[in-house]
Amino acid sequence: MLKILIKKQMGEIFRQYFYNPKKNQARSKMSTILWFVFFVVIMVGVLGGMFTGLAISMVSMIDIGMAWFYFIMLSTVAIFLGAFGSIFNTFSMLYLGKDNDLLLSLPIRERDIIVSRLVSVYLLGLMYSATVAIPAIAVYLVHGGFDFVALLGGILWLFVISIIVLVISCLLGYVVAKASTKLKHKNIATVIIALIGFALYYVVCFKITDIIQTIVTNCLLYGEDIKEKAYAVYLFGAMATGDFLGMVIYVVASLILIYMTYVVLSRTFIKIATSTGVTVRVEYKAKAVKQKSAFGALLGKEFARFLGSANYMLNCGLGIILIPVAGIMLLVKGDVVRELIEQLASGQSDLVAVIVIAILCYMASMNDMVAPSVALEGKSLWIVRSLPVLTIQVLRAKIWMHFLLTEIPVLFTSICACIALEMEPLEYAFVIIEPTIIVILFSLFGMFVGLQKKPNLNWTNESYPLKQSMAVMLALFIGWGYATVVVVLYLFVAQPIGILAYLGIITVVNLILIGLLEYWLYHKAVRLFEEL
């Protein structure tokens, strides 16, 4: 039974490789093979190649007899990647699996369920951490000369890392699972946690080169301190070079950790796996309900749909956070941003307004909520179609939801740009007005590509209309292309006519495009929606 459960868990991890939720059918053998080839290319070619380069950049440590410090540095990266890569899968696989009730109702030992899930979490963490550890071992053996004892030490070092990743993943997965059963607004919390994770990730990425360079330069100094004050850390690195004492101590400690993890998990698994979450007791109080218009009710429905899906917010609404952050940066770091924009403008003051508008255009295009909004109705489309409302009102509600969520941040950042940057009076007006017109244009264009590309309503997972939709991709990349064209046209074509005349022409062109899209909305979009 344990073997069957492990096979089931691994099948869930690689389910997408065998089954196409978009078409609700099994993939062909060739498609499955191509998916696995793609997986190998990413894990071995891309990640493995990247960390091989990182290991090669640190071989100077091996040359000066600090190989143990080399392994400590790379083990930190391996543990971070393994834990970060598997934490969000851990809490769903280990604690909050969708089949908990089914498995617990069957004549299956609780021990088998826990062990099978621990094995799947272990293999997932091992997969990520090995992309760092295996290149580190290979570079060491190639550069320092092959040694069987060192190879054995490297294998045991990888084993210990994978156990550390397992323990961290289980601990953090427990925290996430426990919190998810207590939170009332899980989607908002998920978005906040994801944004914090992205911010930490990019901070580390920007700083990692300087940090590694500093450590490599001063590794002898740091190494002596570690040997004197943290001998256990030294043994962890020395183990990978073939140190017998380090291998024995850490392998034994790892086995103890595995046993302790199982014991703790067996005592908490049932409680969390059968938890129903927070039950809010609401006392009914009679009160007057304010009547909404049909359009207001539809608009409220669109906002609820957006705020009710963490995937929707993260994939299509990051600009809501990033755009005002850019505005605050303009106010806080105005001198630095001004200097950067002036460098981009190459000393031409008339380019400042064009660059600001183009940057706002780039950032506004990051919001593409309206493009997948029709497809997200899915098999529930009949509900909105059956309501006593006009089709144009349904479409307008989706467009207005996108417009309001994008325009408010864009307007705020436009005002911040006017405060922080020096421009002509009329240029200030264009920096305020033009981005608003562009947001209207993008809102209508998102609906255009969303309907023209024949939205798929038969999806089984909402990530497909959000992540694999041609409409979303077109809305994003055409928005970026538009911003590029605005700058390039002025630089190479329209500069002789002056910035004010050029911005005026751009405004007129945008208004004409808006007019054409409005005509399409009333005459063709309604028919396309009703034919779905």
BELURFEN-V978323 format. One record per residue. N is the residue number from 0. RES is the residue in one letter. OMEGA is omega in degrees with one decimal (none if undefined). Layout:
N;RES;OMEGA / N;RES;OMEGA
//
This chain:
0;M;179.5 / 1;L;179.6 / 2;K;179.3 / 3;I;-179.6 / 4;L;177.6 / 5;I;178.1 / 6;K;178.2 / 7;K;-179.8 / 8;Q;179.2 / 9;M;176.2 / 10;G;177.9 / 11;E;179.3 / 12;I;-177.0 / 13;F;-176.8 / 14;R;-177.1 / 15;Q;-178.7 / 16;Y;-178.8 / 17;F;-172.9 / 18;Y;-179.8 / 19;N;-178.8 / 20;P;-179.0 / 21;K;179.5 / 22;K;178.9 / 23;N;179.3 / 24;Q;179.8 / 25;A;177.2 / 26;R;174.1 / 27;S;-179.4 / 28;K;179.5 / 29;M;178.6 / 30;S;178.2 / 31;T;178.5 / 32;I;-179.9 / 33;L;177.7 / 34;W;179.6 / 35;F;175.2 / 36;V;177.3 / 37;F;178.5 / 38;F;-179.8 / 39;V;179.7 / 40;V;-178.9 / 41;I;-174.3 / 42;M;-176.7 / 43;V;-176.4 / 44;G;-174.2 / 45;V;-178.2 / 46;L;179.1 / 47;G;178.6 / 48;G;-179.9 / 49;M;-178.1 / 50;F;170.3 / 51;T;176.3 / 52;G;177.7 / 53;L;180.0 / 54;A;179.7 / 55;I;-179.4 / 56;S;-177.0 / 57;M;-176.3 / 58;V;177.6 / 59;S;176.3 / 60;M;179.3 / 61;I;-177.4 / 62;D;-176.9 / 63;I;176.5 / 64;G;-179.7 / 65;M;-178.6 / 66;A;179.3 / 67;W;178.5 / 68;F;175.2 / 69;Y;-179.8 / 70;F;176.9 / 71;I;179.8 / 72;M;-176.8 / 73;L;175.8 / 74;S;176.3 / 75;T;178.5 / 76;V;-178.5 / 77;A;179.8 / 78;I;179.2 / 79;F;-178.9 / 80;L;-179.3 / 81;G;-179.2 / 82;A;-178.6 / 83;F;-177.4 / 84;G;-173.9 / 85;S;-173.1 / 86;I;-175.2 / 87;F;172.6 / 88;N;-176.9 / 89;T;-174.3 / 90;F;178.7 / 91;S;179.8 / 92;M;-170.1 / 93;L;-172.2 / 94;Y;-170.7 / 95;L;176.5 / 96;G;-177.8 / 97;K;-178.4 / 98;D;-178.5 / 99;N;-177.5 / 100;D;-179.3 / 101;L;-177.6 / 102;L;-178.6 / 103;L;178.7 / 104;S;-179.8 / 105;L;178.2 / 106;P;179.5 / 107;I;179.9 / 108;R;178.1 / 109;E;179.0 / 110;R;-179.7 / 111;D;178.7 / 112;I;-178.3 / 113;I;-178.0 / 114;V;-179.4 / 115;S;-179.7 / 116;R;174.1 / 117;L;178.8 / 118;V;-179.6 / 119;S;176.8 / 120;V;179.0 / 121;Y;-177.9 / 122;L;178.7 / 123;L;176.8 / 124;G;178.0 / 125;L;-179.1 / 126;M;-179.3 / 127;Y;-176.8 / 128;S;-180.0 / 129;A;178.5 / 130;T;175.0 / 131;V;-172.1 / 132;A;-177.8 / 133;I;174.1 / 134;P;179.3 / 135;A;179.2 / 136;I;-178.1 / 137;A;180.0 / 138;V;179.5 / 139;Y;-178.0 / 140;L;178.8 / 141;V;-175.7 / 142;H;-175.9 / 143;G;-178.0 / 144;G;-175.4 / 145;F;177.9 / 146;D;-176.7 / 147;F;179.9 / 148;V;178.2 / 149;A;177.2 / 150;L;177.3 / 151;L;177.9 / 152;G;178.6 / 153;G;178.6 / 154;I;178.6 / 155;L;175.9 / 156;W;177.2 / 157;L;178.2 / 158;F;-179.4 / 159;V;177.7 / 160;I;-178.5 / 161;S;177.4 / 162;I;177.0 / 163;I;177.8 / 164;V;178.6 / 165;L;-178.7 / 166;V;179.4 / 167;I;179.9 / 168;S;179.5 / 169;C;-179.4 / 170;L;-179.9 / 171;L;176.8 / 172;G;176.8 / 173;Y;179.9 / 174;V;-179.7 / 175;V;-179.5 / 176;A;179.3 / 177;K;179.8 / 178;A;-177.3 / 179;S;177.6 / 180;T;-178.7 / 181;K;-174.6 / 182;L;176.5 / 183;K;-177.9 / 184;H;-173.0 / 185;K;-175.8 / 186;N;178.3 / 187;I;179.2 / 188;A;178.6 / 189;T;179.1 / 190;V;-179.1 / 191;I;179.3 / 192;I;179.6 / 193;A;179.3 / 194;L;176.9 / 195;I;177.9 / 196;G;177.7 / 197;F;-178.7 / 198;A;178.6 / 199;L;-179.5 / 200;Y;-177.3 / 201;Y;174.7 / 202;V;178.5 / 203;V;-179.5 / 204;C;-178.9 / 205;F;-174.6 / 206;K;-169.7 / 207;I;-178.9 / 208;T;179.5 / 209;D;-179.2 / 210;I;-179.0 / 211;I;-179.7 / 212;Q;178.8 / 213;T;-178.7 / 214;I;179.7 / 215;V;-179.3 / 216;T;-175.0 / 217;N;-173.6 / 218;C;178.9 / 219;L;179.7 / 220;L;179.6 / 221;Y;-178.0 / 222;G;179.0 / 223;E;178.6 / 224;D;-179.6 / 225;I;-179.9 / 226;K;-176.4 / 227;E;-169.5 / 228;K;-178.6 / 229;A;-174.9 / 230;Y;179.5 / 231;A;177.4 / 232;V;177.3 / 233;Y;-180.0 / 234;L;179.3 / 235;F;177.1 / 236;G;-178.3 / 237;A;178.6 / 238;M;-177.3 / 239;A;178.2 / 240;T;177.9 / 241;G;179.3 / 242;D;-173.8 / 243;F;-178.9 / 244;L;179.0 / 245;G;-179.5 / 246;M;-177.2 / 247;V;-176.5 / 248;I;-173.4 / 249;Y;175.7 / 250;V;177.8 / 251;V;179.1 / 252;A;179.3 / 253;S;178.6 / 254;L;176.8 / 255;I;178.4 / 256;L;178.3 / 257;I;-179.4 / 258;Y;-179.4 / 259;M;178.7 / 260;T;179.0 / 261;Y;-178.9 / 262;V;-179.6 / 263;V;-178.8 / 264;L;-179.0 / 265;S;-179.1 / 266;R;-177.3 / 267;T;-171.7 / 268;F;-175.4 / 269;I;-176.6 / 270;K;-178.8 / 271;I;-177.3 / 272;A;-179.3 / 273;T;-179.4 / 274;S;179.6 / 275;T;178.2 / 276;G;-177.0 / 277;V;173.7 / 278;T;-176.4 / 279;V;177.1 / 280;R;-177.0 / 281;V;177.0 / 282;E;-177.8 / 283;Y;175.0 / 284;K;-179.9 / 285;A;178.0 / 286;K;-179.0 / 287;A;177.8 / 288;V;-179.3 / 289;K;-179.0 / 290;Q;177.3 / 291;K;172.3 / 292;S;179.0 / 293;A;-179.9 / 294;F;178.6 / 295;G;178.1 / 296;A;178.7 / 297;L;178.5 / 298;L;176.5 / 299;G;177.1 / 300;K;-179.4 / 301;E;177.6 / 302;F;179.2 / 303;A;178.4 / 304;R;-179.2 / 305;F;-178.1 / 306;L;-179.5 / 307;G;-177.6 / 308;S;177.4 / 309;A;178.0 / 310;N;-179.8 / 311;Y;-177.8 / 312;M;-176.0 / 313;L;-175.8 / 314;N;-173.4 / 315;C;-174.8 / 316;G;-179.3 / 317;L;179.5 / 318;G;179.1 / 319;I;178.3 / 320;I;-172.3 / 321;L;-178.1 / 322;I;176.9 / 323;P;174.9 / 324;V;176.4 / 325;A;177.7 / 326;G;178.5 / 327;I;176.7 / 328;M;177.2 / 329;L;-179.0 / 330;L;-176.4 / 331;V;-178.1 / 332;K;-175.2 / 333;G;-178.0 / 334;D;-179.0 / 335;V;-179.7 / 336;V;179.6 / 337;R;178.9 / 338;E;179.0 / 339;L;-179.9 / 340;I;178.0 / 341;E;175.3 / 342;Q;176.8 / 343;L;-179.4 / 344;A;178.0 / 345;S;177.7 / 346;G;-180.0 / 347;Q;-175.5 / 348;S;-178.6 / 349;D;179.9 / 350;L;-174.8 / 351;V;-178.3 / 352;A;-179.7 / 353;V;-179.6 / 354;I;179.5 / 355;V;179.6 / 356;I;179.7 / 357;A;179.1 / 358;I;177.2 / 359;L;177.8 / 360;C;176.3 / 361;Y;-175.2 / 362;M;178.4 / 363;A;-179.6 / 364;S;176.1 / 365;M;173.6 / 366;N;179.6 / 367;D;-177.3 / 368;M;-173.0 / 369;V;-175.5 / 370;A;179.6 / 371;P;-171.0 / 372;S;178.8 / 373;V;179.7 / 374;A;-179.3 / 375;L;174.4 / 376;E;175.9 / 377;G;-178.3 / 378;K;177.4 / 379;S;-178.8 / 380;L;-177.5 / 381;W;-178.8 / 382;I;-179.6 / 383;V;178.2 / 384;R;-177.2 / 385;S;-178.8 / 386;L;179.2 / 387;P;179.9 / 388;V;177.3 / 389;L;179.2 / 390;T;-179.5 / 391;I;177.8 / 392;Q;177.5 / 393;V;-179.6 / 394;L;179.0 / 395;R;-179.8 / 396;A;178.9 / 397;K;179.7 / 398;I;-178.4 / 399;W;175.7 / 400;M;177.5 / 401;H;-176.6 / 402;F;-176.6 / 403;L;-178.8 / 404;L;179.3 / 405;T;-174.4 / 406;E;-178.2 / 407;I;175.6 / 408;P;-179.0 / 409;V;179.2 / 410;L;177.9 / 411;F;-178.2 / 412;T;175.7 / 413;S;178.4 / 414;I;177.0 / 415;C;178.5 / 416;A;179.0 / 417;C;179.6 / 418;I;-171.9 / 419;A;-172.7 / 420;L;180.0 / 421;E;178.8 / 422;M;175.1 / 423;E;-178.1 / 424;P;-179.9 / 425;L;176.7 / 426;E;174.4 / 427;Y;-179.2 / 428;A;179.7 / 429;F;179.2 / 430;V;176.7 / 431;I;-171.4 / 432;I;-172.2 / 433;E;177.0 / 434;P;177.1 / 435;T;177.8 / 436;I;179.4 / 437;I;178.5 / 438;V;176.4 / 439;I;179.9 / 440;L;-179.8 / 441;F;179.1 / 442;S;179.1 / 443;L;-179.3 / 444;F;177.0 / 445;G;176.5 / 446;M;-179.9 / 447;F;-178.2 / 448;V;179.7 / 449;G;179.4 / 450;L;-177.4 / 451;Q;-177.5 / 452;K;175.4 / 453;K;-175.4 / 454;P;177.8 / 455;N;-177.8 / 456;L;-174.7 / 457;N;-179.1 / 458;W;177.2 / 459;T;177.2 / 460;N;-174.0 / 461;E;177.9 / 462;S;-178.4 / 463;Y;174.6 / 464;P;-179.5 / 465;L;-172.8 / 466;K;-174.8 / 467;Q;-179.1 / 468;S;175.8 / 469;M;-179.8 / 470;A;179.3 / 471;V;-179.6 / 472;M;179.6 / 473;L;-180.0 / 474;A;-178.5 / 475;L;-172.1 / 476;F;176.6 / 477;I;174.5 / 478;G;177.0 / 479;W;178.7 / 480;G;178.9 / 481;Y;179.7 / 482;A;178.6 / 483;T;-179.6 / 484;V;-179.9 / 485;V;-179.2 / 486;V;-176.0 / 487;V;179.3 / 488;L;-179.7 / 489;Y;-177.0 / 490;L;-169.9 / 491;F;-176.1 / 492;V;-165.6 / 493;A;-176.2 / 494;Q;180.0 / 495;P;-176.5 / 496;I;177.5 / 497;G;-174.1 / 498;I;-176.0 / 499;L;178.8 / 500;A;-179.8 / 501;Y;179.7 / 502;L;175.7 / 503;G;178.8 / 504;I;178.4 / 505;I;179.3 / 506;T;179.7 / 507;V;179.4 / 508;V;179.0 / 509;N;179.2 / 510;L;177.1 / 511;I;178.5 / 512;L;177.6 / 513;I;178.1 / 514;G;178.6 / 515;L;178.8 / 516;L;176.0 / 517;E;177.4 / 518;Y;177.7 / 519;W;-177.8 / 520;L;-176.1 / 521;Y;-171.7 / 522;H;-176.0 / 523;K;-176.2 / 524;A;179.8 / 525;V;-179.7 / 526;R;179.3 / 527;L;-179.5 / 528;F;-177.6 / 529;E;178.5 / 530;E;-178.7 / 531;L;none
//
